[in-house]
Amino acid sequence: MIHDTVSPMKLSPGCLSGTVVIDASRVLAGPFSGQLLGDHGAEVIKVESFEGDDTRGYGPPFIDGVAPYFLGLNRNKQDLALDLSRAEGIAVLFSLLEHADVFIENFKMSTWRKWGINDFDEMAQRFPRLVHCRISGFGESGEFGGLPGYDAALQAMSGIMSVNGEPAGGATRVGMPLVDTATGMYAALGITLALLERQRSGKGQRLEATLYDTAIALLHPHVSNVMHGGQAPRTGNGHPNIVPYDLFPTGTVPLFLAVGNDRQFGTLCAELGEPALCDDPRYRKNRDRVTHRDSLRPRLIELLATRDGMQLFERLMSIGVPCAPVLTVEQALALDHTREREMCVEFEGYRGPGIAIKLSRTPGAVRSAPPRIGEHSEAVLARFGHAADSIAALIESGVVR
């Protein structure tokens, strides 16, 4: 269900109010990071080419010619359309950085060299208080340094695909841009850490967030298992270290049982009318159940076969056994709980997911819809000290649109 956000006049300014962010990134990880900061009050300026961010065309569907893919990553931003292929455009960008707190970008090093920057220490010297967030596929060091990175490719290369999917099938991509999204989150976290440290030192710093590093960091518990002599098998919906932690058929909807400890397993067995099952030496402890998962699963399927999945979900959750029915995205968005948690919002024609971080005193908010290309160019330049005649000249010369 969609509901309106509150009026902008009543909104909290947000905990990052007063923080100026120049977001010159494109596609997913960088723009998502900038949106997270904007959701919590930062003034985010999206620097965009005249053709626009690639994701504007990632459809169908399209809303007034713009893909929801773009809309989901670029709310709470102003838009400056700038030609960065020209020296005048670079000069404008650098003039913004003189007043900015944060700079998010995912340019190639070859692009920076064209701009005359061969060492990022030069940026630190020129903008000593700037938090400079670089997002890339692999970083600049290492055997793959400088190579481009894409979500699915990093899922494949990191091992994420190898542990996803059914054991009898092949490696499977996670059905959402997990690595890109998590990289954006890590970038936003790194930016806030650097801003916090700057309060003590008075100095900015450069931080890296790469898809490769993020993909490896996300692989818990598989990385920890392998590094301690274990394996990283493909277990389908099951968990490599916890049983029963898997998807099971019922008489109606499939139900995911997320039994995290022995007490919960005992409660489950009692509710299913088989209390003695938890006393079987093969299933008494989680480590036993992991070893004997192949014999336990058929027995649970048998016990669940005649149960109503939704009714059992409500009953098990009420007695402390974590589980959930499998819902479609449409069904999840229609839940009353989604509405109560304000996880669907509508603002000035924009529709999108709500804000997951709920701060009590300075909550985040959707303050502005995703911008059109160059929608705020003149206002942004004026805000950053450019005179009216200078702005007019930049537009006339085609540096700004």
N, C-alpha and C positions, 0 to 999 in steps of 0.2 A: 504494500500500500504506500502511496506517495502522500506526503503531507508538507505543508509550508514550513519553512524556517521562520523564526521570529523576525520582526522588522529590524533592518540594520541599525536604526536609531537606538534600539534596546540591547544591542549586542555588546558583550564584553570586548574590549580592545584586543584581548589575547595576550598571552604571556610573551610573545615575540614582538609586540607592538614597538615601533621605533627602530626595528632591525630592517635594514635595506638590503635586498637580495637581487642581484642581477643574474637571471637564469638564461644563459645563452646555449643551453643544451637542447637536444631534440630527441625524439622518439619516446623512450619509456623511463628508464632509470632516473635520468636527470630531471625531466619534467615532473615525475612523481615526487622526487625529493623536494623540488621547489614548491609543489602543491601542498605537501605536508607542512612546510614552514609557513606558507600563506594561510593555511587553515587555522594556524595558531597566532595569526596577527601580523606576521612579517609583511612588509611592503615588497612584493615580488614583481620585478619588471622582466617580462619575457622578451628577449631579443630574438627576433625571427626574420628569416629571409623573406624576400618578396613573394617567393613561391609558397612559403609556409612550411611548417613542420610536416614531415612525411606522414605522420599519423592522421593528419586531416583527411587523407585519402584512404585510410584503412577501413573500408566498408565494402558492401552495405552492412547495416543500414546507414542512411545519411539523414541528418537534420539540417535543413536549409543548406545543403551542400557540404556539410561537415560531418565527419564520422564520429559517432559516440566514443570511439577509441580515443580520439583527441580530447573530447569533452571531459572524459573521465580522468584526465591527467593535468588539466590546465585551468581549473577554477581559481579564484582568488588571485588573479594576476592581471597586470596591465600589459599592453603589447606595444612594443616599438619595432617597426619594420625597418631594418637597417641592412645596407649592402656592405658586407664585411669583406668583399673581394677588392674593395677600393681602400686606399690609404686614408681617405677622409672618413670612411666608415669605421675603421680601426681607431682613428683619433676620437670619434664620438664615443665608441665603446670605452676607451680608456678614460675619457672625461667622466663617464658614469662611475667607473671604478674608484675614482678619487673620492667619491662621496658614499660608496657602498661599504657594507659590513661583510657581505658574502658574495662570492662569485662562483656559480656552478657552470661547468662547461664540459663537453666531451669532444673537443677538437683533436685531430691528429697532431702529432708533433711536427709533421711536415707543414701543416697549416701555421703553427706557431712560428716556425722558422721563416716562412714567407712574410710573417708580420715583423720579423726582426728580433724575435725572442728565441734565443738558443739555449738559455739556461733559466729555469724558473726562479733562481735567486735574483734575477733582474726584476721580476715581478714583485718579489718580497721587498726589495730595496725601494722600488717605486711606490708600492702600496703597503707600508709596514704593518698596518692594522687590519689588512684584508684577510679574511678566511677564504682561501682559494680551494675549492673542491673540484678535483679532476675525476671524471668517471670514464672508464675505458673497459675494453674487453679483457685484456691480460696485463695491464700496466706497461711500463716501459722497460723493465728489467726482465732477465730470464730468457730462455730460449724462444719463447713465444711473445716476448715484449714487442709492443707496437702493432700486433696483429688485431684486426677488427674482431669484435665478439658479438654474438647474437644469442638470445636466450636459449633456443632449442639446441644450438651447437654446443653451448656450455653445459646444458643438461646432459648431452651425449658424452662430452669429453671428461666431465668431472666424475662420472659414475652414477649420477642421479638416475639416468634412464636405465642403467643396468640393474638397479634395485627396484624399479617400478614396473608393474605389470604382473601378469600371472606367471607362475613358475614354468608352466609348459609352453608359454608363449615367448615372444621376443621382447627386447628392451622397449620401453614405452615412454613417450614424452608425458610429463605431468601436464594436464590439460589446462594450464594457465601459465602466464609468463612468470613463473616462480622466481627465477634467478634475477631477472630484471627488476621485479617489484621489490625483492629483498635487498638488492643493491641500492635501490632508492631509499629504502628504510635505513640501511647502514650509513648511507651518505648523510641523511638528515640527522642521524644520531651523531655522526662524526662532526658535523657542522655545529651542533649544539654543544658538544664537548669542547670544541675549539673556542667557541664564543665564551663559554664559562671560564676556560683557562685564560682568555684574553682579559677578563676582569681582574685577574691577579697580576699578569705580566705586562699588560698594555700592548702586547704584540699579537699579530695575526700569525697564521701558519698555513701551509699547504697540506691537504689531506687527499689521499687516494681511496677510491672505492671502485673495485674492479669486479666484473662478472665472474671471473675465474676464482678469485679469492672468496667471493660470496658463496659460490657453488660448493666449494670444498667445506666452508664453514657450516653450511646448512646440512651436511650429511651426517647428522647425529641420528642414531647411535652407530652408524656403519663405520665411520672413520675411527671412532674410539674402539669399536670391536676389532677391526683389522689391525690397528696399531698395538693391540694387546694380544695378538695371536689368534683372534677369532676370524670369522668369515662374514661376507656381506652378500648373503643369498637373496634371490628374488622371491619374496614370500607372498606376492599378490596383495590382497587386502589385509593379510595377517601381519603380525609384528614379529621381528626376529628374536625379541627378548621377552615378550609378554604373551601369555596364553590364558584364557581366550580373549584375544584382541583382534577381532576379525568380523567380516560381514557374514551373516547367516540368513537363510531363507526362513520365512514364517508362513503361516497360512494366508497372510495378506501381503504387507510390504516387507522388503528386506530390512533387517535390523542389524546395526553394528553394535556388537558388545565390546565395551572398552573396560574389561575387568582388570583393574590395576593391582589388586592384592589378594591374598588368600581369604581374608574375611569376606570380601565382595564375592569371591567364587562360591563360598559356602552359602551366602545369602541367595545367590542365583540358583544353586542346586536345590535349595529348599523351596524356592518359589516355583521351580519347574517340576516339583513333586518327586525329586530324586535326591534327598538329603545325604544319602550314603555315598553318593558319587564323590564328594569332597574328602571322604575318608579312604578312598581307594589309594593305595600307596603310589600308584602311577600319577595321581593328580593332586596329591595332598599339598604340595608346595609348587610355587610358580616354576621353579627350575625343573620339577618333575613334569609339569604340564608342557613345558617347552620341549622336553625330550620325547614326550608321548603325544604330541599334538595330533598326529595322524590317527590315533585311535579315539581321542577325545572328541574331535570335530564331528564324526558321524553320529556319535551318541547325542551330542547337543542338537544336531540337525533333526534327529528323530524326536527329541523332546519339544522342539520348537515348531514342528510341522503343523500342528493343529491350533497354534495360538494366534490370536489377532495381534499383528505387529504393533499397531498404534496403541492398543490397550496395554500391551505388555510394556511398551516404552514408558507409558505414564506410571504403571505399577512399579517397574524396576527402579525408575528414577526416584520414586517416592520412598523406597526402602534402601536407597544408597548404592544402587548398582548402575554405573554410568553406561548409557547406551543411547542410540539415536536411530530413527528411521531414515532411509535414503529418500531425500526430497530433490526435486528439480530446482533450478535457480528461480523459476517462476513461483513455485510453491514456497520457497524460503522467503522471497520478498513479500509474499502475501501474508506471512505469519503476523499475528498481533504482536508477538515479541519483537519482531523487526521494527514495527512501528513504535512500540514503547521504548525501545533502545535508540530511537531516532537514527536508524541506519539507512533510511531512504529520505532524501531531501529534495525539495523543489524550490527554486529561487529564480525569479525573472526568466522563466521558461526553461531553466536548466534542471535536469534531473540526474541524480547521481547517488552514490553511496554516502552514508553519513560519516561522521568523524569517530574513529575507533577509540582515540585517547580521550577520556572524559576527565577533565580537570575541574575541580569543584569551584574554585574562585575565579579562574581566568579560562573559561572553556573556549575551545575553538568554535568556529562557525563558518558557514558559507556566506561570504560577504559580496561576492561578485561572480557573475557567470563567466565561463571561458571566453576570452576576447577574440574579436575578429583581427585579421592581420593588419597591423598598423593602427588599430582602433585608438590608441592613446599616444601616438608618436609625438604630436605637438605638445600635449600636456606633460609628458614625461621629460622631454627636452627642456621645457620651461621650468619644470620642477627641479632639474639639475643645473640650472643657472644659464642656459642658453638664451640669448636675447632673441626677440621676435624676428629681427632682420636676419640673424644667423640661421634660425629655424627655417625661415622662408627660403633662404639660399640653399640650404641642405635639401629641401624638398624640390626646389627648382632644378638642382643639379642631378637629382635622382639618387642621392646617397640615402635619403630617408623617404619613406612613403607613408 
